[in-house]
Amino acid sequence: MESPKYKRVLLKISGEALAGDASRGLDFNVIGEVCDVVKRCVQLGVQVGIVVGGGNFWRGVKDGGDRMVRVRADHMGMLATAINALAVADVLEQKGVEVRVQTAIEMRAIAEPYIRSRAIRHLEKGRVVIFGCGTGNPFFSTDTAAVLRAAEIDADVILLAKNIDGVYSADPRKVPDAVKYDTITYSDVLAQRLQVMDSTATSLSMDNKIPVLLFALKDPENILRAVMGEKIGTIVQG
């Protein structure tokens, strides 16, 4: 069998993706399929870090709106990501995969605090590390958290698993003739205001020269295809 293209990856999974078609809560069939593929990646020797979003339970600025202080609404969103991290960890463990959950906000009764050197050590031992609570700070998205953790653990690539199969010139749901890009630069993403990640996350990945591969999670096998270097989705780099 061919060798994986990437040795260490940071997989970002949105909370909405974990909810499946329900859009809220957890779809354990979807989570199980994702974890099956993550297990195969680990068996191939790939070191896998995962950042999970929390939008299937709570999106700070969207759900809090002007009814709450933004900081508190974002704190609630961080707690939502911790719920998702524990759910994914449990399913992975049921499948025989060693996993550790680390959170940017200390909650020692249920997870390790995020410590970079410890996270890298877990990865080197073949454990999946799930990073919860975003960056631990309000006003920053979990996309930004994914780029930050990828930079800190020296990941080869950020695998951005979304509900869309790549980067388009416009929203393909609204513009039928929107063009899908195979590759695109960070600068073009920022200049065209394309919705790959928020601008903070895109700038951070550009500054640290970390390629971002965006693909659809609807088929979880795409995670393995991405790891093996198959041509899927859109790669953002340079």
Accessible surface in RSA format (square Angstrom, percent):
REM  Atomic radii and reference values for relative SASA: ProtOr
REM  Chains: A
REM  Algorithm: Lee & Richards
REM  Probe-radius: 1.40
REM  Slices: 20
REM RES _ NUM      All-atoms   Total-Side   Main-Chain    Non-polar    All polar
REM                ABS   REL    ABS   REL    ABS   REL    ABS   REL    ABS   REL
RES MET A   1   183.17  94.9  93.85  62.1  89.32 212.7  86.71  73.7  96.46 127.8
RES GLU A   2   137.12  78.7 123.33  93.3  13.79  32.8  54.34 105.1  82.78  67.6
RES SER A   3    92.72  78.3  73.79  98.5  18.93  43.6  36.81  78.4  55.91  78.3
RES PRO A   4    36.32  26.5  18.69  17.0  17.63  64.1  18.69  15.4  17.63 109.6
RES LYS A   5   135.39  66.1 101.11  62.0  34.29  81.6  63.73  57.4  71.66  76.3
RES TYR A   6    23.29  10.9  21.62  12.3   1.67   4.3  15.27  11.5   8.02   9.9
RES LYS A   7   141.35  69.0 133.64  82.0   7.71  18.4  82.34  74.1  59.01  62.9
RES ARG A   8    32.00  13.4  32.00  16.3   0.00   0.0   7.16   9.8  24.84  15.1
RES VAL A   9     1.67   1.1   1.67   1.5   0.00   0.0   1.67   1.5   0.00   0.0
RES LEU A  10     0.00   0.0   0.00   0.0   0.00   0.0   0.00   0.0   0.00   0.0
RES LEU A  11     0.82   0.5   0.82   0.6   0.00   0.0   0.82   0.6   0.00   0.0
RES LYS A  12     8.61   4.2   8.61   5.3   0.00   0.0   1.29   1.2   7.32   7.8
RES ILE A  13     0.13   0.1   0.13   0.1   0.00   0.0   0.13   0.1   0.00   0.0
RES SER A  14    16.07  13.6  15.29  20.4   0.78   1.8  14.83  31.6   1.24   1.7
RES GLY A  15     0.60   0.7   0.00   N/A   0.60   0.7   0.00   0.0   0.60   1.3
RES GLU A  16    50.33  28.9  47.24  35.7   3.09   7.4  32.14  62.2  18.19  14.9
RES ALA A  17     8.20   7.5   1.52   2.3   6.68  15.2   5.42   7.6   2.78   7.4
RES LEU A  18     0.42   0.2   0.42   0.3   0.00   0.0   0.42   0.3   0.00   0.0
RES ALA A  19     0.35   0.3   0.00   0.0   0.35   0.8   0.00   0.0   0.35   0.9
RES GLY A  20    23.94  29.5   0.00   N/A  23.94  29.5  11.86  32.5  12.09  27.1
RES ASP A  21   156.53 109.6 122.69 122.1  33.84  80.0  44.11 103.8 112.42 112.1
RES ALA A  22    73.49  67.6  44.22  68.2  29.27  66.6  56.05  78.9  17.44  46.2
RES SER A  23    66.03  55.8  60.48  80.7   5.56  12.8  41.04  87.4  24.99  35.0
RES ARG A  24   120.85  50.7 111.91  57.0   8.94  21.3  55.87  76.4  64.98  39.4
RES GLY A  25    21.20  26.1   0.00   N/A  21.20  26.1  19.76  54.2   1.44   3.2
RES LEU A  26    50.70  28.2  19.68  14.1  31.02  78.0  20.56  14.4  30.14  81.1
RES ASP A  27    41.36  29.0  35.57  35.4   5.79  13.7  11.57  27.2  29.79  29.7
RES PHE A  28   115.33  57.7 103.52  64.1  11.81  30.7 103.83  63.0  11.50  32.9
RES ASN A  29   119.94  82.7 111.90 108.1   8.04  19.4  25.56  61.5  94.38  91.2
RES VAL A  30    33.34  21.9  33.19  30.0   0.16   0.4  33.34  29.0   0.00   0.0
RES ILE A  31     0.57   0.3   0.57   0.4   0.00   0.0   0.57   0.4   0.00   0.0
RES GLY A  32    10.90  13.4   0.00   N/A  10.90  13.4  10.90  29.9   0.00   0.0
RES GLU A  33    91.55  52.6  88.51  67.0   3.04   7.2  32.66  63.2  58.88  48.1
RES VAL A  34     2.52   1.7   2.52   2.3   0.00   0.0   2.52   2.2   0.00   0.0
RES CYS A  35     0.52   0.4   0.52   0.6   0.00   0.0   0.00   0.0   0.52   0.6
RES ASP A  36    63.52  44.5  61.32  61.0   2.20   5.2  21.39  50.3  42.13  42.0
RES VAL A  37     3.93   2.6   3.93   3.6   0.00   0.0   3.93   3.4   0.00   0.0
RES VAL A  38     1.45   1.0   1.23   1.1   0.22   0.5   1.45   1.3   0.00   0.0
RES LYS A  39    67.06  32.7  67.06  41.1   0.00   0.0  26.21  23.6  40.85  43.5
RES ARG A  40    97.85  41.1  96.77  49.3   1.08   2.6  37.90  51.8  59.95  36.3
RES CYS A  41     1.16   0.9   1.16   1.3   0.00   0.0   0.12   0.3   1.04   1.1
RES VAL A  42    33.04  21.7  24.39  22.1   8.65  20.8  24.39  21.2   8.65  23.5
RES GLN A  43   126.21  70.6  87.66  64.1  38.56  91.8  43.40  92.4  82.81  62.8
RES LEU A  44    55.13  30.7  32.76  23.4  22.37  56.2  37.55  26.4  17.58  47.3
RES GLY A  45    51.53  63.6   0.00   N/A  51.53  63.6  35.11  96.4  16.42  36.8
RES VAL A  46     4.47   2.9   0.70   0.6   3.77   9.1   1.09   1.0   3.38   9.2
RES GLN A  47    21.39  12.0  19.51  14.3   1.88   4.5   6.89  14.7  14.50  11.0
RES VAL A  48     5.07   3.3   3.89   3.5   1.18   2.8   3.89   3.4   1.18   3.2
RES GLY A  49     0.00   0.0   0.00   N/A   0.00   0.0   0.00   0.0   0.00   0.0
RES ILE A  50     0.30   0.2   0.30   0.2   0.00   0.0   0.30   0.2   0.00   0.0
RES VAL A  51     0.97   0.6   0.97   0.9   0.00   0.0   0.97   0.8   0.00   0.0
RES VAL A  52     0.52   0.3   0.00   0.0   0.52   1.3   0.00   0.0   0.52   1.4
RES GLY A  53     3.59   4.4   0.00   N/A   3.59   4.4   3.59   9.9   0.00   0.0
RES GLY A  54     7.34   9.1   0.00   N/A   7.34   9.1   1.70   4.7   5.64  12.6
RES GLY A  55     8.17  10.1   0.00   N/A   8.17  10.1   0.40   1.1   7.77  17.4
RES ASN A  56     0.59   0.4   0.00   0.0   0.59   1.4   0.00   0.0   0.59   0.6
RES PHE A  57    68.34  34.2  52.76  32.7  15.58  40.5  54.92  33.3  13.41  38.4
RES TRP A  58    55.85  22.4  53.34  25.8   2.51   5.9  53.34  28.4   2.51   4.1
RES ARG A  59   106.11  44.6 101.23  51.6   4.87  11.6  20.86  28.5  85.25  51.7
RES GLY A  60    10.18  12.6   0.00   N/A  10.18  12.6   1.15   3.2   9.03  20.2
RES VAL A  61    92.27  60.7  83.93  76.0   8.35  20.1  85.55  74.3   6.72  18.2
RES LYS A  62   147.94  72.2 123.67  75.9  24.27  57.8  80.01  72.0  67.93  72.4
RES ASP A  63    25.72  18.0  18.88  18.8   6.84  16.2   8.67  20.4  17.05  17.0
RES GLY A  64     0.89   1.1   0.00   N/A   0.89   1.1   0.89   2.4   0.00   0.0
RES GLY A  65    39.32  48.5   0.00   N/A  39.32  48.5  23.88  65.5  15.43  34.6
RES ASP A  66   145.46 101.9 105.32 104.8  40.14  94.9  49.54 116.6  95.93  95.7
RES ARG A  67   184.85  77.6 148.35  75.6  36.50  86.9  77.01 105.2 107.84  65.4
RES MET A  68    60.52  31.3  40.54  26.8  19.98  47.6  42.69  36.3  17.83  23.6
RES VAL A  69    98.14  64.6  87.88  79.6  10.26  24.7  94.38  82.0   3.76  10.2
RES ARG A  70    86.31  36.2  79.76  40.7   6.55  15.6  31.10  42.5  55.21  33.5
RES VAL A  71    52.85  34.8  52.85  47.8   0.00   0.0  52.85  45.9   0.00   0.0
RES ARG A  72   153.49  64.4 152.76  77.9   0.73   1.7  38.99  53.3 114.50  69.4
RES ALA A  73     1.50   1.4   1.50   2.3   0.00   0.0   1.50   2.1   0.00   0.0
RES ASP A  74    18.87  13.2  14.72  14.7   4.15   9.8   9.39  22.1   9.48   9.5
RES HIS A  75    74.86  40.9  74.61  51.9   0.25   0.6  46.42  47.8  28.44  33.1
RES MET A  76    71.58  37.1  67.34  44.6   4.23  10.1  62.04  52.7   9.53  12.6
RES GLY A  77    11.88  14.6   0.00   N/A  11.88  14.6  10.73  29.5   1.15   2.6
RES MET A  78    14.04   7.3  12.05   8.0   1.99   4.7  13.12  11.2   0.92   1.2
RES LEU A  79    91.88  51.2  90.61  64.8   1.27   3.2  90.61  63.6   1.27   3.4
RES ALA A  80     4.34   4.0   2.37   3.7   1.97   4.5   3.69   5.2   0.65   1.7
RES THR A  81     3.05   2.2   3.05   3.1   0.00   0.0   3.05   4.1   0.00   0.0
RES ALA A  82     6.22   5.7   5.99   9.2   0.23   0.5   6.15   8.7   0.08   0.2
RES ILE A  83    84.84  48.3  82.09  61.2   2.75   6.6  83.41  60.1   1.43   3.9
RES ASN A  84     0.00   0.0   0.00   0.0   0.00   0.0   0.00   0.0   0.00   0.0
RES ALA A  85     0.00   0.0   0.00   0.0   0.00   0.0   0.00   0.0   0.00   0.0
RES LEU A  86    66.10  36.8  61.27  43.8   4.82  12.1  61.69  43.3   4.41  11.9
RES ALA A  87    13.30  12.2   5.09   7.9   8.21  18.7  12.72  17.9   0.57   1.5
RES VAL A  88     2.37   1.6   2.37   2.1   0.00   0.0   2.37   2.1   0.00   0.0
RES ALA A  89     7.43   6.8   7.43  11.5   0.00   0.0   7.43  10.5   0.00   0.0
RES ASP A  90    73.01  51.1  70.53  70.2   2.48   5.9  17.96  42.3  55.05  54.9
RES VAL A  91    12.93   8.5  12.93  11.7   0.00   0.0  12.93  11.2   0.00   0.0
RES LEU A  92     0.20   0.1   0.20   0.1   0.00   0.0   0.20   0.1   0.00   0.0
RES GLU A  93    98.10  56.3  81.22  61.4  16.87  40.2  25.60  49.5  72.50  59.2
RES GLN A  94   138.56  77.5  98.38  71.9  40.17  95.6  44.20  94.1  94.35  71.6
RES LYS A  95    57.45  28.0  46.82  28.7  10.63  25.3  22.67  20.4  34.79  37.1
RES GLY A  96    68.30  84.2   0.00   N/A  68.30  84.2  36.79 101.0  31.51  70.6
RES VAL A  97     9.83   6.5   3.56   3.2   6.27  15.1   7.68   6.7   2.15   5.8
RES GLU A  98    96.03  55.1  87.25  66.0   8.79  20.9  42.24  81.7  53.79  43.9
RES VAL A  99     6.05   4.0   0.82   0.7   5.24  12.6   0.82   0.7   5.24  14.2
RES ARG A 100    72.98  30.6  70.46  35.9   2.52   6.0  17.47  23.9  55.51  33.6
RES VAL A 101    15.74  10.4   9.18   8.3   6.56  15.8   9.18   8.0   6.56  17.8
RES GLN A 102     0.55   0.3   0.00   0.0   0.55   1.3   0.00   0.0   0.55   0.4
RES THR A 103     1.86   1.3   0.98   1.0   0.89   2.1   0.98   1.3   0.89   1.3
RES ALA A 104    33.13  30.5   2.39   3.7  30.75  69.9   5.25   7.4  27.89  73.9
RES ILE A 105    55.91  31.8  52.52  39.1   3.38   8.2  55.91  40.3   0.00   0.0
RES GLU A 106   109.54  62.9  85.15  64.4  24.38  58.1  35.28  68.2  74.25  60.6
RES MET A 107    36.86  19.1  26.18  17.3  10.68  25.4  34.38  29.2   2.48   3.3
RES ARG A 108   165.93  69.7 137.59  70.1  28.35  67.5  60.30  82.4 105.63  64.0
RES ALA A 109   107.21  98.6  61.61  95.1  45.60 103.7  73.62 103.7  33.59  89.0
RES ILE A 110    93.40  53.2  69.62  51.9  23.78  57.3  78.80  56.7  14.60  39.6
RES ALA A 111    12.97  11.9   0.46   0.7  12.51  28.5  10.37  14.6   2.60   6.9
RES GLU A 112    40.32  23.1  35.95  27.2   4.37  10.4  25.15  48.7  15.17  12.4
RES PRO A 113    13.03   9.5  13.00  11.8   0.03   0.1  13.00  10.7   0.03   0.2
RES TYR A 114    42.74  20.0  22.62  12.9  20.12  52.4  22.62  17.0  20.12  24.8
RES ILE A 115    70.91  40.4  67.23  50.1   3.69   8.9  70.91  51.1   0.00   0.0
RES ARG A 116   108.66  45.6 104.54  53.3   4.12   9.8  36.48  49.9  72.18  43.7
RES SER A 117    75.67  63.9  66.10  88.2   9.57  22.0  47.21 100.5  28.46  39.9
RES ARG A 118   104.58  43.9  98.93  50.4   5.65  13.4  21.27  29.1  83.32  50.5
RES ALA A 119     0.00   0.0   0.00   0.0   0.00   0.0   0.00   0.0   0.00   0.0
RES ILE A 120    24.85  14.1  24.85  18.5   0.00   0.0  24.85  17.9   0.00   0.0
RES ARG A 121   130.91  55.0 130.27  66.4   0.64   1.5  43.93  60.0  86.98  52.7
RES HIS A 122    12.97   7.1  12.97   9.0   0.00   0.0  12.96  13.4   0.01   0.0
RES LEU A 123     0.39   0.2   0.00   0.0   0.39   1.0   0.00   0.0   0.39   1.1
RES GLU A 124    95.48  54.8  65.29  49.4  30.19  71.9  19.76  38.2  75.72  61.8
RES LYS A 125   106.30  51.9  75.79  46.5  30.50  72.6  41.07  37.0  65.23  69.5
RES GLY A 126    34.87  43.0   0.00   N/A  34.87  43.0  27.76  76.2   7.11  15.9
RES ARG A 127    39.77  16.7  37.89  19.3   1.87   4.5   0.41   0.6  39.36  23.9
RES VAL A 128     0.12   0.1   0.12   0.1   0.00   0.0   0.12   0.1   0.00   0.0
RES VAL A 129     0.00   0.0   0.00   0.0   0.00   0.0   0.00   0.0   0.00   0.0
RES ILE A 130     0.00   0.0   0.00   0.0   0.00   0.0   0.00   0.0   0.00   0.0
RES PHE A 131     4.32   2.2   3.20   2.0   1.13   2.9   3.33   2.0   1.00   2.8
RES GLY A 132     1.16   1.4   0.00   N/A   1.16   1.4   0.04   0.1   1.12   2.5
RES CYS A 133     0.00   0.0   0.00   0.0   0.00   0.0   0.00   0.0   0.00   0.0
RES GLY A 134     7.42   9.2   0.00   N/A   7.42   9.2   4.98  13.7   2.44   5.5
RES THR A 135    20.04  14.3   5.29   5.4  14.74  35.1   5.29   7.1  14.74  22.3
RES GLY A 136    21.25  26.2   0.00   N/A  21.25  26.2   3.56   9.8  17.69  39.6
RES ASN A 137    75.62  52.1  74.39  71.9   1.23   3.0   7.91  19.0  67.70  65.4
RES PRO A 138    29.02  21.1  26.53  24.2   2.49   9.0  26.82  22.1   2.20  13.7
RES PHE A 139   117.24  58.7  93.70  58.0  23.53  61.2  94.15  57.1  23.09  66.1
RES PHE A 140   102.84  51.4  80.70  50.0  22.14  57.6  83.56  50.7  19.28  55.2
RES SER A 141    45.43  38.4  30.24  40.4  15.19  35.0  40.85  87.0   4.58   6.4
RES THR A 142    30.77  21.9  27.90  28.3   2.87   6.8  15.39  20.7  15.38  23.2
RES ASP A 143    13.28   9.3  12.99  12.9   0.29   0.7   1.77   4.2  11.51  11.5
RES THR A 144     5.79   4.1   5.79   5.9   0.00   0.0   5.46   7.3   0.33   0.5
RES ALA A 145     1.08   1.0   0.93   1.4   0.15   0.3   1.08   1.5   0.00   0.0
RES ALA A 146     0.18   0.2   0.18   0.3   0.00   0.0   0.18   0.3   0.00   0.0
RES VAL A 147     0.00   0.0   0.00   0.0   0.00   0.0   0.00   0.0   0.00   0.0
RES LEU A 148    55.90  31.1  55.90  40.0   0.00   0.0  55.90  39.3   0.00   0.0
RES ARG A 149    10.27   4.3  10.27   5.2   0.00   0.0   0.47   0.6   9.80   5.9
RES ALA A 150     0.25   0.2   0.00   0.0   0.25   0.6   0.00   0.0   0.25   0.7
RES ALA A 151    30.98  28.5  13.72  21.2  17.26  39.3  18.21  25.6  12.77  33.8
RES GLU A 152    48.75  28.0  42.54  32.2   6.22  14.8  20.04  38.8  28.71  23.4
RES ILE A 153     0.00   0.0   0.00   0.0   0.00   0.0   0.00   0.0   0.00   0.0
RES ASP A 154    91.59  64.2  74.28  73.9  17.32  41.0  31.48  74.1  60.12  60.0
RES ALA A 155    12.27  11.3   0.00   0.0  12.27  27.9   0.00   0.0  12.27  32.5
RES ASP A 156    62.35  43.7  48.49  48.3  13.86  32.8  17.68  41.6  44.67  44.5
RES VAL A 157     0.00   0.0   0.00   0.0   0.00   0.0   0.00   0.0   0.00   0.0
RES ILE A 158     0.00   0.0   0.00   0.0   0.00   0.0   0.00   0.0   0.00   0.0
RES LEU A 159     0.12   0.1   0.12   0.1   0.00   0.0   0.12   0.1   0.00   0.0
RES LEU A 160     0.12   0.1   0.12   0.1   0.00   0.0   0.12   0.1   0.00   0.0
RES ALA A 161     0.75   0.7   0.00   0.0   0.75   1.7   0.00   0.0   0.75   2.0
RES LYS A 162    45.78  22.3  45.55  28.0   0.22   0.5  19.36  17.4  26.42  28.1
RES ASN A 163   114.03  78.6  77.25  74.6  36.78  88.6  35.84  86.3  78.18  75.6
RES ILE A 164    54.93  31.3  50.54  37.6   4.40  10.6  54.93  39.6   0.00   0.0
RES ASP A 165    61.30  42.9  58.63  58.4   2.68   6.3  24.83  58.4  36.47  36.4
RES GLY A 166     2.02   2.5   0.00   N/A   2.02   2.5   0.00   0.0   2.02   4.5
RES VAL A 167     6.07   4.0   2.82   2.5   3.25   7.8   6.07   5.3   0.00   0.0
RES TYR A 168    41.43  19.3  32.81  18.7   8.62  22.4  13.22   9.9  28.22  34.8
RES SER A 169    44.66  37.7  26.34  35.2  18.32  42.2  20.02  42.6  24.64  34.5
RES ALA A 170    37.93  34.9  25.46  39.3  12.47  28.4  37.43  52.7   0.50   1.3
RES ASP A 171    45.99  32.2  32.04  31.9  13.95  33.0  26.66  62.7  19.33  19.3
RES PRO A 172    40.76  29.7  26.94  24.6  13.81  50.2  27.27  22.5  13.48  83.8
RES ARG A 173   205.96  86.5 165.96  84.6  40.00  95.2  81.24 111.0 124.72  75.6
RES LYS A 174   166.80  81.4 136.48  83.7  30.32  72.2  86.92  78.2  79.88  85.1
RES VAL A 175    56.78  37.4  55.90  50.6   0.88   2.1  56.78  49.3   0.00   0.0
RES PRO A 176   131.81  96.1  97.56  88.9  34.26 124.5 102.75  84.8  29.07 180.6
RES ASP A 177   118.48  83.0  95.57  95.1  22.91  54.2  49.08 115.5  69.41  69.2
RES ALA A 178    17.43  16.0   0.10   0.1  17.34  39.4   2.80   3.9  14.64  38.8
RES VAL A 179    90.64  59.6  87.09  78.8   3.56   8.6  90.64  78.8   0.00   0.0
RES LYS A 180    79.44  38.8  58.19  35.7  21.25  50.6  29.81  26.8  49.63  52.9
RES TYR A 181    53.63  25.0  49.79  28.3   3.84  10.0  41.71  31.3  11.92  14.7
RES ASP A 182    80.35  56.3  70.28  69.9  10.08  23.8  16.87  39.7  63.49  63.3
RES THR A 183    82.51  58.7  68.80  69.7  13.71  32.7  36.42  48.9  46.10  69.7
RES ILE A 184    13.40   7.6   4.35   3.2   9.05  21.8  12.55   9.0   0.85   2.3
RES THR A 185    49.78  35.4  49.78  50.5   0.00   0.0  47.23  63.4   2.55   3.9
RES TYR A 186     5.46   2.5   5.46   3.1   0.00   0.0   4.08   3.1   1.38   1.7
RES SER A 187    64.54  54.5  59.60  79.5   4.94  11.4  35.49  75.6  29.05  40.7
RES ASP A 188    60.72  42.5  60.64  60.4   0.08   0.2   0.87   2.1  59.84  59.7
RES VAL A 189     2.92   1.9   2.08   1.9   0.83   2.0   2.08   1.8   0.83   2.3
RES LEU A 190    54.44  30.3  39.50  28.3  14.93  37.5  42.00  29.5  12.43  33.5
RES ALA A 191    84.41  77.6  45.88  70.8  38.53  87.7  58.70  82.7  25.72  68.1
RES GLN A 192    86.78  48.5  61.69  45.1  25.09  59.7  37.05  78.9  49.74  37.7
RES ARG A 193   202.14  84.9 185.18  94.4  16.96  40.4  64.04  87.5 138.10  83.7
RES LEU A 194    17.53   9.8  10.35   7.4   7.18  18.0  12.19   8.6   5.34  14.4
RES GLN A 195   168.03  94.0 135.27  98.9  32.76  78.0  65.48 139.4 102.55  77.8
RES VAL A 196     4.09   2.7   2.29   2.1   1.80   4.3   2.85   2.5   1.24   3.4
RES MET A 197    13.73   7.1   2.06   1.4  11.67  27.8   7.81   6.6   5.92   7.8
RES ASP A 198    54.01  37.8  41.21  41.0  12.81  30.3  46.36 109.1   7.65   7.6
RES SER A 199    74.06  62.6  66.30  88.5   7.75  17.9  35.45  75.5  38.61  54.1
RES THR A 200    65.60  46.7  58.81  59.6   6.79  16.2  31.38  42.1  34.22  51.7
RES ALA A 201     0.00   0.0   0.00   0.0   0.00   0.0   0.00   0.0   0.00   0.0
RES THR A 202     2.04   1.5   2.04   2.1   0.00   0.0   1.37   1.8   0.68   1.0
RES SER A 203    38.17  32.3  38.17  50.9   0.00   0.0  22.32  47.5  15.84  22.2
RES LEU A 204    48.77  27.2  46.87  33.5   1.90   4.8  48.44  34.0   0.33   0.9
RES SER A 205     0.00   0.0   0.00   0.0   0.00   0.0   0.00   0.0   0.00   0.0
RES MET A 206    60.69  31.4  54.86  36.3   5.83  13.9  46.12  39.2  14.57  19.3
RES ASP A 207   102.29  71.6  75.02  74.7  27.26  64.5  27.15  63.9  75.14  74.9
RES ASN A 208    67.96  46.9  45.53  44.0  22.43  54.0   9.35  22.5  58.61  56.7
RES LYS A 209   168.19  82.1 148.41  91.1  19.78  47.1 106.61  96.0  61.58  65.6
RES ILE A 210    10.45   5.9   9.57   7.1   0.88   2.1  10.45   7.5   0.00   0.0
RES PRO A 211    30.47  22.2  30.47  27.8   0.00   0.0  30.47  25.2   0.00   0.0
RES VAL A 212     0.00   0.0   0.00   0.0   0.00   0.0   0.00   0.0   0.00   0.0
RES LEU A 213    12.11   6.7  12.11   8.7   0.00   0.0  12.11   8.5   0.00   0.0
RES LEU A 214     2.87   1.6   2.87   2.1   0.00   0.0   2.87   2.0   0.00   0.0
RES PHE A 215     1.68   0.8   1.68   1.0   0.00   0.0   1.68   1.0   0.00   0.0
RES ALA A 216    15.78  14.5  14.92  23.0   0.85   1.9  14.92  21.0   0.85   2.3
RES LEU A 217     7.60   4.2   4.00   2.9   3.60   9.1   4.24   3.0   3.36   9.0
RES LYS A 218   198.70  96.9 164.69 101.0  34.01  81.0 119.81 107.8  78.89  84.0
RES ASP A 219    58.47  41.0  55.58  55.3   2.89   6.8  28.78  67.7  29.69  29.6
RES PRO A 220    14.60  10.6  14.60  13.3   0.00   0.0  14.60  12.1   0.00   0.0
RES GLU A 221    57.35  32.9  57.34  43.4   0.00   0.0  28.88  55.9  28.47  23.2
RES ASN A 222    20.60  14.2  20.60  19.9   0.00   0.0   0.00   0.0  20.60  19.9
RES ILE A 223     3.69   2.1   3.69   2.7   0.00   0.0   3.69   2.7   0.00   0.0
RES LEU A 224    13.38   7.5  13.38   9.6   0.00   0.0  13.38   9.4   0.00   0.0
RES ARG A 225    74.42  31.2  73.99  37.7   0.43   1.0  14.71  20.1  59.72  36.2
RES ALA A 226     0.38   0.3   0.00   0.0   0.38   0.9   0.00   0.0   0.38   1.0
RES VAL A 227     0.52   0.3   0.52   0.5   0.00   0.0   0.52   0.5   0.00   0.0
RES MET A 228    28.08  14.5  15.57  10.3  12.51  29.8  15.57  13.2  12.51  16.6
RES GLY A 229    34.57  42.6   0.00   N/A  34.57  42.6   6.96  19.1  27.62  61.8
RES GLU A 230    95.35  54.7  81.12  61.4  14.23  33.9  35.26  68.2  60.09  49.1
RES LYS A 231   175.70  85.7 140.10  86.0  35.60  84.8  98.77  88.9  76.94  82.0
RES ILE A 232    34.82  19.8  21.81  16.2  13.01  31.4  29.04  20.9   5.78  15.7
RES GLY A 233    10.49  12.9   0.00   N/A  10.49  12.9   0.13   0.4  10.36  23.2
RES THR A 234     0.10   0.1   0.00   0.0   0.10   0.2   0.10   0.1   0.00   0.0
RES ILE A 235    28.63  16.3  28.04  20.9   0.59   1.4  28.04  20.2   0.59   1.6
RES VAL A 236     2.21   1.5   2.21   2.0   0.00   0.0   2.21   1.9   0.00   0.0
RES GLN A 237    82.19  46.0  81.79  59.8   0.41   1.0  20.93  44.6  61.26  46.5
RES GLY A 238    82.58 101.8   0.00   N/A  82.58 101.8  48.27 132.5  34.30  76.8
END  Absolute sums over single chains surface
CHAIN  1 A    11294.3       8979.2       2315.1       5924.9       5369.4
END  Absolute sums over all chains
TOTAL         11294.3       8979.2       2315.1       5924.9       5369.4
